[in-house]
Amino acid sequence: MKIDVIGDIHGCINELHALFQKLGYDKQSGIYIYPEGRIPVFVGDLTDRGPNSIAVIKLVYRMVVQHQKAKYVPGNHCNKLYRFFLGNNVQKKHGLETTVAEYEALPAKEQKSISKQFITLYEEAPLYLEIPEVSAVIAHAGIREDLIGRNDKKVKSFVLYGDVTGETHPDGRPVRRDWAKNYHGDRWIVYGHTPVKKPRIMNKTINIDTGCVFGNQLTAFQLPEEKLVAVRSEQPLVEEKFNSFD
């Protein structure tokens, strides 16, 4: 098995199309298929903030659920959208408001279809993926070595939100520990969640959220080749959204 792990898309459908083309995928019947059987793996946060979250949901649903030509793990934005579609009282901010606005502009019949697609996609997804064929674990915000193999509440919080301390920065963002510094496993941990200007490799972990929605790049990490492929973002650059890990 060979895989292409795709970083946080956040509604940037044009960049996703461009990335698939750069990776060498063919578009067939509305989905992307690699001629020799590579599998795309979406690392979560498909929606919010970007220009076309609904189109991303449709494409990923078709590839993952309908045709089983891709894999997906959810991110924290996915979790919030899932709770919105279930009818929970979630705050429409931090990007969710853009997806909700797109959704509410749809005809009622299409709204029903989209919510059903996303609920199915989310409910069928594992919290994280172990892929022994390429010696990798795919988790939206990463995962500590001692948590691999577990599926409890602590693991769910970690893979969706990162290694949070419970404290917050002055701007309201949660304070997170730099768990990757202490990872000493021999499997790749491929994750996103925290926007960085260029993929951050620390020990055998790699953060591929290169902030497409904030104007930088959409990145894929190919395994077993350990190769990075990226396309430029069409969105305006928002410098303050990127983490430097200084």
Buried (B, 14 or more C-beta within 10 A) or exposed (E): EBBBBBBBBBBBBBBBBBBBEEBEBEEEEEBBBBEEEBBBBBBBBBBBBBBBBBBBBBBBBBBBBEBEBBBBBBBBBBBBBBBBBEEEEBEEEBBBEBBBEBBEEBEEEEBEBBBEBBBBBBEEBBBBBBBEEBBBBBBBBBBBBEBBEBEEEEBBBBBBBBBBEEEEEEEEEEEBEEBBEEBEBEBBBBBBBBBBBBBBBBBBBBBBBBBBBBBBBBBBBBBEEEEBBBBEBBBEEBEEEBBEEE
